[in-house]
Amino acid sequence: MAVVYTTTGTVSSPLDLDHQVKGEYQQIQLNGNSKKGMKLKPKVTLTSLTVNNSGTLRKINSVVIPIVYSDKFYKDVLSSDLEEVNKLIYYGDIPVGACCCRFDNLNSTNGEKPPTLVILTLAVLAPYRSLGLGRALLLHALKEALHPTTPPPPIPNKDKPTTRGQVAPSPPRKSVKRALVHVQEGNEGAKRFYERLGFKEIERVENFYSKLEPRHAILMVLDDIVSTLGETLNGS
C-alpha cells in the first residue's frame, strides 16, 4: 500500500545573516523602490525542494555550474530523505541559490567509511554573492545532517484498512558528523570558501569531470561538523 507523508516546515523562518556572516553581510536595494539614503534589508529564507520548484533549481544550476545534470539527479535530490538538507535560498522574493546533497554510508559500521554528507552542488547567482548566502545554505545542511529530525507520521489511507504499524513514524536517521565535497582543480575561491568552514584538502582526484577542463578535482573533507558549528555533541 502506498503511504503518504505530510510535509511541514518547507519554508524556514527568516535567516539572521548579520549573525551568521559576522560582518560580511551587505545590504542592497531591490527594484529601486527604496528611498534615497535608505537601505532595504531583504528577508532571506530557505525553501524545500519540490516538483514545483525543481525548474528553478535547474535554472540556477545551469547559470552557475558548467555541468548539465541528468533528470535522475533532479529526481534523486527531491527525495523526502533529503528534504532537511536540500534547499533553495530566497533573497526577498527572488530564488538566488541552492544546495543539493546526498548521504553516503548511513548504515555503515566501518570506521573507515563513516556516515557522510556529500555536497553535490552549491550555487548562488553572481549578483547575490558575498552576502553570506552560500555559507548560510551550507551551514544549514551541516546542522541538519548533525541533528536529524523525526519523520512525520504517515497519513492513513482512507480507502483501505490501515494497521498501527503502517502509521507509526519512522525512526530518525543517524546523526552525520562528516561531510565532503569535490572542488574543481584551480577553483581557488571555492577551495578557500570550504577551508574557512573547516574542510581540508585530502587528495587530487584525476579525471573526476568528464566534460570540464581541468578535469581533475580536489577532494575536501570536513571530519568534525560539530566543531564547525561550534556545538557540543548534544547540540548546545
KOLPA-318032 format. One record per residue (C-alpha): residue number from 0; residue in three letters; x negated, z negated, y. Coordinates in Angstrom, 1 decimal, always signed. Layout:
BEGIN
+-----+-----+--------+--------+--------+
|   k |   r |     px |     pz |     py |
+-----+-----+--------+--------+--------+
| NUM | ALA |      X |      Z |      Y |
...
+-----+-----+--------+--------+--------+
REM end
This chain:
BEGIN
+-----+-----+--------+--------+--------+
|   k |   r |     px |     pz |     py |
+-----+-----+--------+--------+--------+
|   0 | MET |   +0.0 |   +0.0 |   +0.0 |
|   1 | ALA |   -1.3 |   +0.9 |   +3.4 |
|   2 | VAL |   -1.9 |   -2.2 |   +5.5 |
|   3 | VAL |   -1.5 |   -2.1 |   +9.3 |
|   4 | TYR |   -3.6 |   -4.4 |  +11.5 |
|   5 | THR |   -2.8 |   -5.5 |  +15.0 |
|   6 | THR |   -5.2 |   -4.6 |  +17.8 |
|   7 | THR |   -5.7 |   -7.1 |  +20.5 |
|   8 | GLY |   -8.2 |   -7.6 |  +23.3 |
|   9 | THR |   -9.0 |   -3.9 |  +23.7 |
|  10 | VAL |   -9.8 |   -4.3 |  +27.4 |
|  11 | SER |  -12.2 |   -7.0 |  +28.5 |
|  12 | SER |  -12.0 |   -9.4 |  +31.4 |
|  13 | PRO |  -14.0 |   -8.1 |  +34.4 |
|  14 | LEU |  -17.7 |   -8.5 |  +33.9 |
|  15 | ASP |  -19.9 |  -10.6 |  +36.2 |
|  16 | LEU |  -22.7 |   -8.2 |  +36.8 |
|  17 | ASP |  -24.2 |  -10.4 |  +39.5 |
|  18 | HIS |  -24.8 |  -13.0 |  +36.9 |
|  19 | GLN |  -25.9 |  -10.7 |  +34.1 |
|  20 | VAL |  -28.3 |   -8.5 |  +36.0 |
|  21 | LYS |  -30.0 |  -11.1 |  +38.2 |
|  22 | GLY |  -30.3 |   -9.2 |  +41.4 |
|  23 | GLU |  -30.3 |   -5.6 |  +40.1 |
|  24 | TYR |  -26.6 |   -5.1 |  +40.9 |
|  25 | GLN |  -25.9 |   -2.7 |  +43.7 |
|  26 | GLN |  -22.5 |   -2.2 |  +45.4 |
|  27 | ILE |  -21.3 |   +1.3 |  +46.2 |
|  28 | GLN |  -18.3 |   +2.7 |  +47.9 |
|  29 | LEU |  -15.7 |   +4.5 |  +45.8 |
|  30 | ASN |  -13.8 |   +7.6 |  +47.1 |
|  31 | GLY |  -14.8 |   +6.9 |  +50.7 |
|  32 | ASN |  -12.0 |   +4.5 |  +51.2 |
|  33 | SER |  -14.0 |   +1.5 |  +52.3 |
|  34 | LYS |  -14.1 |   +0.6 |  +56.0 |
|  35 | LYS |  -17.3 |   +1.1 |  +57.8 |
|  36 | GLY |  -19.7 |   -1.7 |  +57.2 |
|  37 | MET |  -17.8 |   -3.0 |  +54.2 |
|  38 | LYS |  -18.8 |   -2.5 |  +50.6 |
|  39 | LEU |  -16.3 |   -2.5 |  +47.8 |
|  40 | LYS |  -17.3 |   -4.4 |  +44.6 |
|  41 | PRO |  -15.6 |   -2.5 |  +41.8 |
|  42 | LYS |  -14.1 |   -4.2 |  +38.8 |
|  43 | VAL |  -16.2 |   -3.5 |  +35.7 |
|  44 | THR |  -14.6 |   -3.7 |  +32.3 |
|  45 | LEU |  -15.2 |   -2.8 |  +28.7 |
|  46 | THR |  -12.6 |   -1.0 |  +26.6 |
|  47 | SER |  -12.5 |   -0.5 |  +22.8 |
|  48 | LEU |  -12.9 |   +3.0 |  +21.4 |
|  49 | THR |   -9.7 |   +4.6 |  +20.2 |
|  50 | VAL |   -8.5 |   +8.0 |  +19.2 |
|  51 | ASN |   -7.0 |   +8.3 |  +22.6 |
|  52 | ASN |  -10.3 |   +7.9 |  +24.5 |
|  53 | SER |  -12.6 |   +9.5 |  +21.9 |
|  54 | GLY |  -12.7 |  +12.6 |  +24.0 |
|  55 | THR |  -14.0 |  +10.6 |  +26.9 |
|  56 | LEU |  -16.8 |   +9.2 |  +24.7 |
|  57 | ARG |  -17.6 |  +12.8 |  +23.6 |
|  58 | LYS |  -17.8 |  +13.9 |  +27.2 |
|  59 | ILE |  -20.1 |  +11.1 |  +28.3 |
|  60 | ASN |  -22.4 |  +11.6 |  +25.3 |
|  61 | SER |  -22.6 |  +15.4 |  +25.9 |
|  62 | VAL |  -23.6 |  +14.9 |  +29.5 |
|  63 | VAL |  -26.2 |  +12.2 |  +28.9 |
|  64 | ILE |  -27.6 |  +12.8 |  +25.5 |
|  65 | PRO |  -29.1 |  +16.2 |  +24.4 |
|  66 | ILE |  -27.7 |  +15.9 |  +20.9 |
|  67 | VAL |  -24.4 |  +17.3 |  +19.6 |
|  68 | TYR |  -22.9 |  +14.7 |  +17.3 |
|  69 | SER |  -20.6 |  +15.6 |  +14.4 |
|  70 | ASP |  -16.9 |  +15.0 |  +14.1 |
|  71 | LYS |  -17.8 |  +12.5 |  +11.3 |
|  72 | PHE |  -19.9 |  +10.5 |  +13.8 |
|  73 | TYR |  -17.0 |  +10.2 |  +16.2 |
|  74 | LYS |  -14.7 |   +9.2 |  +13.3 |
|  75 | ASP |  -17.0 |   +6.6 |  +12.0 |
|  76 | VAL |  -17.6 |   +4.8 |  +15.3 |
|  77 | LEU |  -13.8 |   +4.3 |  +15.6 |
|  78 | SER |  -13.8 |   +2.1 |  +12.5 |
|  79 | SER |  -12.0 |   -1.2 |  +13.0 |
|  80 | ASP |  -15.0 |   -3.0 |  +11.7 |
|  81 | LEU |  -16.9 |   -1.8 |  +14.7 |
|  82 | GLU |  -14.3 |   -2.5 |  +17.4 |
|  83 | GLU |  -16.2 |   -5.5 |  +18.6 |
|  84 | VAL |  -19.4 |   -3.7 |  +19.4 |
|  85 | ASN |  -18.4 |   -0.1 |  +20.3 |
|  86 | LYS |  -17.2 |   +0.1 |  +23.8 |
|  87 | LEU |  -16.6 |   +2.3 |  +26.8 |
|  88 | ILE |  -17.5 |   +0.8 |  +30.2 |
|  89 | TYR |  -15.4 |   +1.4 |  +33.3 |
|  90 | TYR |  -16.7 |   +1.2 |  +36.9 |
|  91 | GLY |  -13.5 |   +0.7 |  +38.8 |
|  92 | ASP |  -11.1 |   +3.1 |  +37.1 |
|  93 | ILE |  -13.9 |   +5.5 |  +36.0 |
|  94 | PRO |  -15.3 |   +5.6 |  +32.5 |
|  95 | VAL |  -19.0 |   +5.9 |  +33.1 |
|  96 | GLY |  -20.8 |   +4.8 |  +29.9 |
|  97 | ALA |  -20.5 |   +3.9 |  +26.3 |
|  98 | CYS |  -22.3 |   +2.2 |  +23.4 |
|  99 | CYS |  -21.9 |   +3.1 |  +19.8 |
| 100 | CYS |  -23.4 |   +1.1 |  +16.9 |
| 101 | ARG |  -23.1 |   +0.5 |  +13.2 |
| 102 | PHE |  -24.0 |   -2.4 |  +10.9 |
| 103 | ASP |  -26.6 |   -2.0 |   +8.1 |
| 104 | ASN |  -27.3 |   -4.3 |   +5.1 |
| 105 | LEU |  -24.4 |   -6.6 |   +5.9 |
| 106 | ASN |  -24.2 |   -7.8 |   +2.3 |
| 107 | SER |  -28.0 |   -7.9 |   +1.7 |
| 108 | THR |  -29.6 |  -10.9 |   +0.3 |
| 109 | ASN |  -33.0 |   -9.3 |   +0.6 |
| 110 | GLY |  -35.1 |  -10.9 |   +3.3 |
| 111 | GLU |  -36.9 |   -7.6 |   +3.9 |
| 112 | LYS |  -33.6 |   -5.9 |   +4.7 |
| 113 | PRO |  -31.6 |   -8.3 |   +6.7 |
| 114 | PRO |  -28.2 |   -7.5 |   +8.2 |
| 115 | THR |  -28.9 |   -5.3 |  +11.3 |
| 116 | LEU |  -27.1 |   -3.9 |  +14.3 |
| 117 | VAL |  -28.2 |   -0.3 |  +14.6 |
| 118 | ILE |  -27.8 |   +1.1 |  +18.1 |
| 119 | LEU |  -26.8 |   +4.8 |  +17.7 |
| 120 | THR |  -26.1 |   +5.8 |  +21.3 |
| 121 | LEU |  -26.2 |   +4.0 |  +24.7 |
| 122 | ALA |  -25.3 |   +6.3 |  +27.6 |
| 123 | VAL |  -24.5 |   +5.8 |  +31.3 |
| 124 | LEU |  -23.7 |   +8.7 |  +33.7 |
| 125 | ALA |  -26.6 |   +9.3 |  +36.1 |
| 126 | PRO |  -24.8 |   +8.2 |  +39.4 |
| 127 | TYR |  -24.0 |   +4.8 |  +37.8 |
| 128 | ARG |  -27.4 |   +3.9 |  +36.5 |
| 129 | SER |  -29.4 |   +0.9 |  +37.9 |
| 130 | LEU |  -26.2 |   -1.0 |  +38.2 |
| 131 | GLY |  -26.7 |   -3.1 |  +35.1 |
| 132 | LEU |  -24.0 |   -1.2 |  +33.1 |
| 133 | GLY |  -26.3 |   -0.2 |  +30.2 |
| 134 | ARG |  -27.6 |   -3.7 |  +30.0 |
| 135 | ALA |  -24.0 |   -5.1 |  +30.0 |
| 136 | LEU |  -23.0 |   -2.7 |  +27.2 |
| 137 | LEU |  -26.0 |   -3.7 |  +25.1 |
| 138 | LEU |  -25.7 |   -7.4 |  +25.7 |
| 139 | HIS |  -22.1 |   -7.3 |  +24.7 |
| 140 | ALA |  -22.9 |   -5.5 |  +21.4 |
| 141 | LEU |  -25.6 |   -8.1 |  +20.7 |
| 142 | LYS |  -23.4 |  -11.0 |  +21.4 |
| 143 | GLU |  -20.5 |   -9.7 |  +19.3 |
| 144 | ALA |  -23.0 |   -8.9 |  +16.4 |
| 145 | LEU |  -24.2 |  -12.5 |  +16.5 |
| 146 | HIS |  -20.7 |  -14.0 |  +16.9 |
| 147 | PRO |  -18.2 |  -12.2 |  +14.6 |
| 148 | THR |  -14.5 |  -12.7 |  +15.2 |
| 149 | THR |  -12.0 |  -13.3 |  +12.5 |
| 150 | PRO |   -9.9 |  -10.2 |  +12.0 |
| 151 | PRO |   -6.3 |  -10.5 |  +12.9 |
| 152 | PRO |   -3.8 |  -10.8 |  +10.0 |
| 153 | PRO |   -2.2 |   -7.5 |   +8.7 |
| 154 | ILE |   +1.3 |   -6.7 |   +9.8 |
| 155 | PRO |   +3.7 |   -6.9 |   +6.8 |
| 156 | ASN |   +5.2 |   -3.7 |   +5.7 |
| 157 | LYS |   +9.0 |   -4.0 |   +6.5 |
| 158 | ASP |   +9.9 |   -1.3 |   +4.0 |
| 159 | LYS |   +8.2 |   -2.8 |   +0.9 |
| 160 | PRO |   +7.7 |   -6.3 |   -0.5 |
| 161 | THR |   +4.5 |   -8.0 |   +0.7 |
| 162 | THR |   +2.6 |  -10.7 |   -1.2 |
| 163 | ARG |   +1.0 |  -13.6 |   +0.5 |
| 164 | GLY |   -2.4 |  -12.2 |   -0.4 |
| 165 | GLN |   -1.7 |   -8.9 |   +1.3 |
| 166 | VAL |   -1.0 |  -10.5 |   +4.7 |
| 167 | ALA |   -3.9 |  -13.1 |   +4.5 |
| 168 | PRO |   -6.6 |  -12.4 |   +7.2 |
| 169 | SER |   -9.9 |  -11.0 |   +6.0 |
| 170 | PRO |  -12.9 |  -13.3 |   +6.3 |
| 171 | PRO |  -15.2 |  -12.6 |   +9.3 |
| 172 | ARG |  -18.3 |  -10.6 |   +8.6 |
| 173 | LYS |  -21.8 |  -12.1 |   +8.5 |
| 174 | SER |  -23.5 |  -13.1 |  +11.7 |
| 175 | VAL |  -26.1 |  -10.4 |  +12.6 |
| 176 | LYS |  -29.3 |  -11.7 |  +14.2 |
| 177 | ARG |  -31.3 |   -8.5 |  +14.2 |
| 178 | ALA |  -31.0 |   -5.1 |  +16.0 |
| 179 | LEU |  -32.9 |   -1.8 |  +16.0 |
| 180 | VAL |  -32.9 |   +1.4 |  +18.0 |
| 181 | HIS |  -34.8 |   +4.7 |  +17.9 |
| 182 | VAL |  -36.2 |   +5.9 |  +21.2 |
| 183 | GLN |  -37.4 |   +9.5 |  +21.6 |
| 184 | GLU |  -41.2 |   +9.6 |  +22.0 |
| 185 | GLY |  -42.1 |  +10.0 |  +25.6 |
| 186 | ASN |  -39.0 |   +8.4 |  +27.0 |
| 187 | GLU |  -40.8 |   +5.5 |  +28.7 |
| 188 | GLY |  -37.8 |   +4.5 |  +30.8 |
| 189 | ALA |  -35.7 |   +3.8 |  +27.7 |
| 190 | LYS |  -38.6 |   +2.1 |  +26.0 |
| 191 | ARG |  -39.1 |   -0.3 |  +28.9 |
| 192 | PHE |  -35.3 |   -1.0 |  +29.0 |
| 193 | TYR |  -35.3 |   -2.2 |  +25.4 |
| 194 | GLU |  -38.6 |   -4.1 |  +25.8 |
| 195 | ARG |  -37.1 |   -6.1 |  +28.7 |
| 196 | LEU |  -34.4 |   -7.3 |  +26.2 |
| 197 | GLY |  -36.9 |   -8.3 |  +23.6 |
| 198 | PHE |  -37.2 |   -5.2 |  +21.4 |
| 199 | LYS |  -40.7 |   -4.4 |  +20.1 |
| 200 | GLU |  -42.2 |   -1.2 |  +19.0 |
| 201 | ILE |  -42.7 |   -1.2 |  +15.2 |
| 202 | GLU |  -43.7 |   +2.4 |  +14.3 |
| 203 | ARG |  -43.6 |   +6.0 |  +15.1 |
| 204 | VAL |  -41.1 |   +8.0 |  +13.0 |
| 205 | GLU |  -42.1 |  +11.6 |  +12.7 |
| 206 | ASN |  -39.6 |  +14.4 |  +12.8 |
| 207 | PHE |  -36.7 |  +12.0 |  +13.5 |
| 208 | TYR |  -34.9 |  +14.6 |  +15.6 |
| 209 | SER |  -34.3 |  +18.0 |  +14.1 |
| 210 | LYS |  -33.3 |  +19.8 |  +17.3 |
| 211 | LEU |  -35.2 |  +18.0 |  +20.1 |
| 212 | GLU |  -38.7 |  +18.2 |  +21.4 |
| 213 | PRO |  -40.6 |  +16.0 |  +21.0 |
| 214 | ARG |  -39.1 |  +15.5 |  +17.5 |
| 215 | HIS |  -40.7 |  +12.1 |  +17.0 |
| 216 | ALA |  -39.1 |   +8.7 |  +17.7 |
| 217 | ILE |  -40.3 |   +5.2 |  +18.3 |
| 218 | LEU |  -38.6 |   +2.5 |  +16.1 |
| 219 | MET |  -37.9 |   -0.6 |  +18.2 |
| 220 | VAL |  -36.7 |   -3.8 |  +16.6 |
| 221 | LEU |  -35.2 |   -7.0 |  +18.0 |
| 222 | ASP |  -35.8 |   -9.7 |  +15.4 |
| 223 | ASP |  -34.0 |  -12.5 |  +17.2 |
| 224 | ILE |  -30.8 |  -11.8 |  +19.0 |
| 225 | VAL |  -30.3 |  -15.5 |  +19.5 |
| 226 | SER |  -33.4 |  -15.7 |  +21.8 |
| 227 | THR |  -32.5 |  -12.6 |  +23.8 |
| 228 | LEU |  -29.1 |  -14.1 |  +24.5 |
| 229 | GLY |  -30.6 |  -17.5 |  +25.4 |
| 230 | GLU |  -28.4 |  -19.2 |  +22.8 |
| 231 | THR |  -28.8 |  -21.7 |  +20.1 |
| 232 | LEU |  -27.6 |  -20.8 |  +16.6 |
| 233 | ASN |  -24.2 |  -22.4 |  +17.3 |
| 234 | GLY |  -23.8 |  -20.1 |  +20.4 |
| 235 | SER |  -24.2 |  -22.8 |  +23.0 |
+-----+-----+--------+--------+--------+
REM end
